[in-house]
């Protein structure tokens, strides 16, 4: 499936790769894990964003717990 963009379309695989490689260095661990376990040819952009949001929420919870303890 392709995503329409200005001037053309981009495949979901290419969009996901570009997105993952553009993330901040604090996400490097999750990016490496996602690249190893996911099939970039079948996963869509929304799934990747959802996984990153879940990771970020989990790390926030862990940070809060360690700060209060």
SULCORCOR-V314539 format. One record per backbone hydrogen bond with DSSP energy under -0.5 kcal/mol. NH is the residue of the N-H (numbers start at 1). CO is the residue of the C=O. Records with the same first field share a line. If there is no record, write none. Layout:
# SULCORCOR-V314539
NH = CO, CO
This chain:
# SULCORCOR-V314539
3 = 10
4 = 2
5 = 8
8 = 5
10 = 3
12 = 1
15 = 11
16 = 12
17 = 13
18 = 14
19 = 15
20 = 16
21 = 17
22 = 18, 19
23 = 20
27 = 24
28 = 25
31 = 27
32 = 28
33 = 29
34 = 30
35 = 31
36 = 32
37 = 33
38 = 34
40 = 38
42 = 39
43 = 39
48 = 44
49 = 45
50 = 46
51 = 47
52 = 48
53 = 49
54 = 50
55 = 51
56 = 52
57 = 53
58 = 54
59 = 55
60 = 56
61 = 57
62 = 58
63 = 59
64 = 60
65 = 61
66 = 62
67 = 63
68 = 64
69 = 65
